[in-house]
Amino acid sequence: MRKKAGKTGKAKASRKRKRSTVKDLSAKKTSRVGDVSKTEQLYGTWRLVSWTRQIVETGETATPFGKAPTGFLSYSPDGRMLGFMVSDHRPRPSDLATVSDQERVELFNTVVAMGGTFEVVGSQVMHKLDISWNEAWTGTTQRRNFRIDGSRLTIQVSPQIGVDGRRSTAVLIWDKV
């Protein structure tokens, strides 16, 4: 007969996991704006205003999720972040039980979702992802340049290879909720 693990063992493991994932952000060297650090300025929830992609080679621009995408990005004082974005032309299945494979692909292609911890270093925010809609990102650190002007957050993605194989950058504009 197997012996049940005691609560103390589970509690210790849980505390150890929390310590290893949650950063003490107050101990980090962060840039300060007035009396508020850049980290503290990020705290809260942001609503997506726009997402623009630019192809590096040609300068061509596109709005991958349309002109009116929807999304939220949240940063909390415990060092956690969550992000969720959907296209403005996202399909709405009438019945999930009868969704075709093509409709499932389209649903996948019109969403971005991720969660993990974050850390601010200078003018970059590092998203250390524990979970993502795209398993290629899970377990990675996604570095993003950012700037806050009042209640507006601008995040810029450094040039990288997109899903279409073209080198591109992106600018995402968010307003504080």
VEXZARO-379648 format. One record per residue: x, y, z of N, C-alpha, C, CB in turn. Coordinates in pm, whole numbers, plus 50000, padded with zeros to 5 digits. Each point is the difference from the previous one (the first is absolute). Glycine has a CB too. Layout:
REM residues N
nc1/nc2/nc3/cac1/cac2/cac3/cc1/cc2/cc3/cbc1/cbc2/cbc3
X/Y/Z/X/Y/Z/X/Y/Z/X/Y/Z;
...
END
This chain:
REM residues 177
nc1/nc2/nc3/cac1/cac2/cac3/cc1/cc2/cc3/cbc1/cbc2/cbc3
50084/49883/50000/49916/50117/50000/50089/50125/50000/49815/49874/50121;
50154/50221/49788/50078/50123/49990/49963/50098/50109/50017/49967/49755;
50084/50097/50296/49978/50099/50104/49969/50134/49934/50154/49877/50162;
49743/50191/49888/49964/50130/49945/50105/50103/50041/49753/49941/50007;
50277/50149/49897/50093/50109/50030/49933/50095/50097/50112/49980/49773;
49960/50059/50327/49945/50092/50100/49985/50141/49946/50101/49860/50178;
49817/50218/49890/49978/50138/49960/50127/50081/50009/49765/49982/50076;
50321/49985/50021/50121/50078/50015/50090/49988/49879/49984/49969/50245;
50028/49912/49699/50082/49982/49880/49944/50080/49883/50065/49773/50079;
49804/50222/49904/49936/50075/49891/50015/50149/50022/49835/49814/49967;
50147/50232/50156/50009/50142/50030/50142/50051/49975/49818/49976/50172;
50283/49945/49869/50139/50041/49977/50029/50009/49851/50068/49892/50216;
49887/50010/49707/50022/50000/49855/49932/50120/49936/50017/49750/50000;
49861/50281/50046/49926/50114/49947/50073/50131/50029/49786/49872/50030;
50262/50145/50095/50074/50121/50035/50127/50012/49918/49907/49989/50231;
50161/49899/49748/50124/50001/49924/49972/50043/49856/50095/49818/50147;
49795/50129/49792/49964/50041/49864/49971/50149/49994/49908/49771/49955;
50017/50279/50142/49966/50142/50002/50125/50086/50010/49780/49945/50106;
50314/50015/49980/50122/50078/50015/50080/50002/49871/50006/49942/50243;
49991/49947/49684/50081/49993/49879/49936/50074/49882/50089/49782/50080;
49781/50245/49926/49937/50069/49887/49967/50145/50027/49909/49784/49934;
50066/50251/50190/49962/50138/50031/50125/50077/50040/49768/49928/50072;
50261/50177/49854/50118/50082/50027/49966/50109/50100/50087/49953/49770;
50010/50083/50312/49983/50116/50087/50040/50120/49917/50046/49868/50217;
49856/50191/49718/50027/50108/49907/50057/50123/50068/49818/49913/49857;
50153/50107/50270/50053/50118/50069/50151/49992/50014/49784/50022/50124;
50273/49859/49867/50144/49984/50015/50072/50019/49866/49960/49844/50191;
49966/50161/49700/50062/50015/49868/50038/50145/49975/49867/49805/49915;
50237/50214/50006/50034/50136/49958/49908/50034/49883/50246/49978/50077;
49668/50119/49944/49909/50041/49895/50016/50149/49977/49838/49815/50057;
50135/50228/49822/50004/50142/49970/49884/50067/50072/50109/49959/49776;
49912/50163/50268/49895/50072/50072/49956/50121/49918/50092/49924/50222;
49780/50101/49781/49942/50118/49936/49933/50076/50113/49966/49887/49769;
50090/50229/50268/49948/50070/50117/50024/49911/50121/49824/50123/49864;
50073/49850/50214/50012/49913/50117/49945/49861/49975/49984/50202/50143;
49980/49767/49735/49939/49871/49969/50090/49924/49904/49767/50094/50036;
50268/49781/49999/50086/49922/49912/49924/49958/49875/50131/49918/50199;
49944/50048/49697/49936/49950/49877/49919/49874/50029/50187/50098/49862;
49864/49819/50229/49926/49879/50036/49865/50037/50059/50216/49877/50042;
49783/50215/50052/49875/50040/50064/49904/50065/49901/50124/50031/50214;
49930/50040/49686/49914/50062/49899/49927/49894/49917/50156/50196/49991;
49903/49686/49994/49937/49893/49922/49883/49935/50075/50219/49958/49890;
49783/50046/50243/49897/49931/50078/49861/50041/49955/50156/49989/50194;
49757/49911/49796/49861/50024/49963/49965/49930/49870/50008/50219/50118;
49878/49819/49828/49949/49939/49878/49998/50102/49887/49861/49839/50136;
50178/50115/49748/50009/50083/49880/49910/49940/49893/50237/50071/50057;
49692/50015/49869/49912/49957/49891/50070/50027/49866/49791/50047/50140;
50208/49854/49771/50064/50013/49870/49927/50102/49913/50078/49762/50016;
49999/50330/49927/49946/50101/49910/50032/49962/49855/50025/50178/50179;
50100/49781/49798/50040/49962/49863/50123/49911/50002/49905/50215/49914;
50109/49710/49976/50116/49915/49979/50038/50015/49853/49932/49833/50186;
50187/50221/49791/50049/50021/49864/50129/49922/49980/49893/50228/49991;
50115/49701/49899/50120/49923/49965/50066/50068/49881/49899/49781/50086;
50235/50226/49916/50073/50057/49888/50105/49900/49953/49961/50235/50085;
50038/49739/49783/50100/49912/49939/50130/50080/49987/49822/49865/49873;
50285/50084/50186/50126/50072/50005/50054/50029/49859/50049/49891/50221;
49951/50009/49692/50060/50012/49868/49930/50103/49911/50069/49763/50020;
49799/50242/49985/49924/50085/49907/49936/50123/50064/49956/49796/49871;
50031/50204/50261/49931/50110/50067/49849/49986/49995/50192/50144/49944;
49759/49751/49991/49855/49975/49991/49942/49983/50140/50030/49890/49773;
49851/50171/50249/49935/49985/50130/49868/49926/49985/50110/50210/50080;
49851/49726/50028/49873/49926/50003/49946/50003/50142/50074/49849/49809;
49798/50125/50204/49935/49988/50131/49952/49855/50011/49928/50249/50006;
50157/49663/50050/49971/49856/50002/49865/49962/50058/50241/49969/50019;
49712/50106/50080/49872/49969/50064/49895/50104/49966/50122/49886/50185;
49895/50184/49702/49903/50098/49954/50022/50137/50063/49839/49815/49967;
50073/50277/49997/50013/50138/50048/49947/50020/50141/49980/50073/49766;
49942/49831/50284/49943/50013/50134/50014/49869/50079/49838/50171/49913;
50287/49785/50111/50017/49876/50078/49958/50024/50145/50190/49928/49849;
49783/49965/50222/49964/50007/50140/50106/49926/50080/49752/50015/49946;
50283/50041/50170/50097/49929/50082/50023/50068/50132/50106/49919/49795;
49950/50006/50297/50035/50052/50131/50138/49948/50038/49757/50012/50068;
50317/50070/50003/50132/49965/50049/50004/50047/50145/50112/50019/49768;
49919/49890/50324/50000/50034/50142/50136/49969/50062/49754/49955/50013;
50292/50138/50070/50124/49984/50076/49963/50021/50147/50149/50080/49806;
49895/49828/50281/49965/50013/50142/50126/50013/50085/49791/49867/49961;
50195/50193/50158/50114/50020/50090/50069/49870/50044/49887/50204/50077;
50045/49681/49909/50065/49874/50037/50091/49947/49890/49803/49948/50144;
50214/50132/49747/50091/49962/49894/49940/49914/49891/50175/50015/50167;
49693/49971/49831/49932/49918/49899/49943/50088/49890/49945/49827/50174;
50045/50117/49706/49938/50069/49888/49910/49904/49925/50196/50156/49982;
49700/49899/49956/49909/49924/49914/49967/50087/49880/49903/49870/50196;
50095/50071/49686/49963/50073/49880/49907/49917/49914/50216/50123/50006;
49687/49946/49933/49901/49931/49916/49956/50098/49892/49921/49850/50191;
50089/50109/49682/49959/50086/49888/49923/49916/49899/50201/50151/50033;
49697/49910/49907/49925/49933/49894/49978/50096/49884/49887/49850/50169;
50098/50093/49715/49978/50075/49877/49861/50061/49996/50160/49850/49883;
49827/50261/50045/49868/50060/49986/49913/49923/49899/50100/50222/50057;
49960/49685/49872/49923/49917/49905/50004/49852/50042/50053/50164/49813;
49948/49814/50316/50002/49864/50055/49868/49929/49970/50159/50073/50182;
49849/49804/49767/49875/49927/49970/49925/49963/50128/50106/49910/49791;
49762/50083/50197/49916/49963/50114/49925/49872/49962/49975/50244/50078;
50074/49640/49968/49933/49874/49966/49859/49997/50061/50224/49883/49990;
49685/50059/49937/49863/49990/50051/49987/49885/50100/49913/50096/49784;
50172/49802/50200/49990/49884/50088/50138/49935/50010/49756/49962/49938;
50304/50039/50180/50134/49944/50016/50007/49851/49967/50042/50171/50174;
49848/49760/49840/49998/49856/49972/50016/49971/49851/49854/49968/50199;
50116/50128/49717/50005/49976/49855/50103/50087/49928/49761/49938/50010;
50333/50122/50064/50101/50086/49939/50091/49915/49911/49992/50158/50198;
50032/49891/49680/50087/49928/49906/50147/50023/50038/49827/50022/49816;
50261/49895/50129/50143/50016/50024/50047/50137/49950/50033/49750/49983;
49917/50294/49902/50039/50130/49947/49955/50113/50093/49985/49908/49767;
49897/50080/50290/49952/50101/50095/50087/50001/50126/49764/49972/49911;
50280/49911/50133/50088/49993/50117/50134/50069/49970/49889/49783/50071;
50164/50195/49810/50125/50065/49960/49982/50152/50001/50062/49800/49858;
49826/50246/50088/49974/50144/49996/49984/50058/50140/49890/49970/49777;
50048/49957/50313/49989/50046/50139/50138/50010/50063/49773/49894/50020;
50314/50007/49956/50136/50002/50054/50079/50119/49943/49993/49749/50025;
49990/50277/49845/50077/50105/49934/49953/50141/50035/50038/49841/49817;
49853/50173/50255/49948/50133/50032/50003/50029/50150/49854/49984/49799;
50236/49948/50272/50016/50022/50144/50148/49994/50037/49771/49902/50045;
50266/50177/50055/50131/49993/50063/49972/50003/50150/50125/50115/49804;
49932/49790/50270/49979/49997/50145/50127/49948/50067/49750/49963/49971;
50283/50097/50143/50121/49958/50071/49993/50043/50145/50131/50016/49789;
49947/49917/50293/50009/50037/50141/50132/49955/50057/49753/49985/50022;
50293/50086/50078/50126/49965/50065/50042/50108/50095/50067/49867/49801;
50064/50148/50215/50054/50105/50084/50057/50109/49911/50052/49837/50186;
49976/50279/49874/50062/50106/49922/50105/50071/50084/49790/50030/49866;
50301/50033/50063/50107/50077/50064/50033/50117/49909/50094/49793/50119;
49924/50324/49938/50038/50119/49924/50149/50021/50014/49772/50104/50033;
50296/49910/49853/50141/50030/49998/50018/50116/49903/50069/49759/50056;
49958/50359/50000/50013/50120/49916/49871/50029/49928/50242/49954/49972;
49763/50048/49895/49880/50030/49921/49939/49874/49940/50095/50225/49948;
49940/49660/50109/49943/49873/49952/49923/49931/50112/50188/49977/49835;
49705/49955/50125/49929/49913/50092/50021/49857/49950/49824/50179/50060;
50219/49734/50030/50024/49860/49966/49879/49919/50046/50254/50028/50020;
49679/49909/49887/49887/49912/50033/50055/49858/50002/49825/50157/49893;
50183/49783/50224/50050/49863/50015/49877/49910/50005/50214/50074/50125;
49758/49861/49763/49871/49934/49981/49994/49859/50057/49974/50136/49798;
49925/49844/50287/49970/49868/50057/49896/49929/49914/50054/50085/50230;
49867/49994/49695/49891/49946/49920/49979/50091/49879/49889/49896/50204;
50070/50045/49685/49977/50078/49879/49911/49923/49905/50223/50114/50027;
49701/49959/49892/49918/49935/49896/50091/49932/49899/49816/50172/50031;
50307/49874/49961/50099/49951/49904/50109/49929/50081/49951/50188/49831;
50046/49681/50171/50095/49924/50083/50146/50032/49968/49830/49820/50014;
50199/50236/49869/50137/50038/49969/50047/50113/50093/49965/49932/49760;
49943/50145/50296/50035/50108/50092/50004/49956/50145/49899/50159/49840;
50028/49736/50197/49996/49955/50139/50142/49964/50045/49762/49915/49971;
50276/50140/50145/50135/49975/50053/50105/50095/49948/49936/49766/50021;
50026/50330/49896/50096/50095/49945/49983/50136/50067/50000/49877/49780;
50097/50211/50196/49991/50138/50043/49979/50085/49876/50149/49960/50203;
49741/50112/49794/49968/50090/49888/50037/50142/50044/49810/49847/49915;
50293/50209/50023/50048/50135/50034/49923/50101/49916/50231/49912/50059;
49721/50192/50007/49924/50105/49931/50049/50136/50046/49799/49848/49981;
50226/50241/49923/50031/50138/50031/49868/50067/50036/50202/50006/49844;
49801/50085/50254/49874/50066/50036/50024/50144/50042/49905/49780/50069;
49986/50296/49920/50000/50140/50040/49862/50032/50055/50176/50063/49825;
49818/50014/50281/49872/50042/50057/49993/50152/49992/49990/49798/50156;
49903/50250/49782/49972/50144/49993/49863/50021/50062/50143/50033/49790;
49854/50013/50335/49873/50020/50069/49930/49866/50019/49979/50231/49903;
49903/49755/50036/49925/49875/50013/50011/49913/49875/49842/50116/50154;
50260/49909/49763/50021/49923/49878/50131/49922/50008/49869/50170/49869;
50122/49701/50101/50115/49910/49998/50028/49961/49855/49948/49912/50235;
50175/50107/49722/50041/49958/49866/50102/49889/50017/49957/50232/49899;
50014/49654/50039/50092/49886/50003/50047/49976/49858/49885/49896/50203;
50246/50095/49781/50058/49975/49869/50076/49868/50003/50016/50248/49952;
49953/49668/49951/50067/49871/49985/50119/50021/49908/49783/49869/50035;
50335/50092/50010/50120/50009/49917/49984/49910/49878/50144/50051/50202;
49927/49979/49690/49986/49918/49878/50021/49852/50028/50078/50194/49867;
49830/49725/50077/50006/49855/50012/49930/49938/49879/50005/50013/50254;
50018/49860/49726/49937/49929/49889/49855/49968/50038/50223/49901/49927;
49682/50142/49989/49858/49976/50026/49956/49864/49950/49961/50245/49984;
49911/49724/50038/49947/49870/49958/50002/49984/49848/49855/49999/50203;
50155/50112/49725/50008/49995/49853/50144/49993/49950/49785/50127/49990;
50312/49865/50104/50141/49989/49962/50066/50134/49970/49947/49778/49911;
49981/50333/50103/50055/50132/49971/50044/50068/50130/49852/50020/49795;
50261/50048/50199/50052/50073/50117/49912/50124/50019/50240/49915/49962;
49708/50098/50160/49909/50112/50026/50014/50049/50143/49842/49911/49830;
50102/50206/50194/49989/50056/50134/49854/50031/50023/50237/50096/49995;
49726/49933/50128/49861/50031/50030/49994/50108/50107/49930/49767/49939;
49964/50312/50053/49974/50101/50102/49859/49977/50051/50160/50170/49894;
49829/49815/50238/49868/49981/50063/49976/50118/50092/50017/49746/49987;
49866/50317/49997/49962/50115/50081/49891/49957/50097/50062/50163/49814;
49954/49871/50313/49909/49963/50108/49961/50122/50080/50102/49772/50011;
49775/50236/50034/49956/50106/50091/49969/49939/50135/49907/50135/49808;
50128/49937/50299/49974/49954/50137/49849/49994/50023/50219/50100/50081;
49736/49791/49979/49856/49983/50029/49969/50071/50130/49991/49777/49880;
END
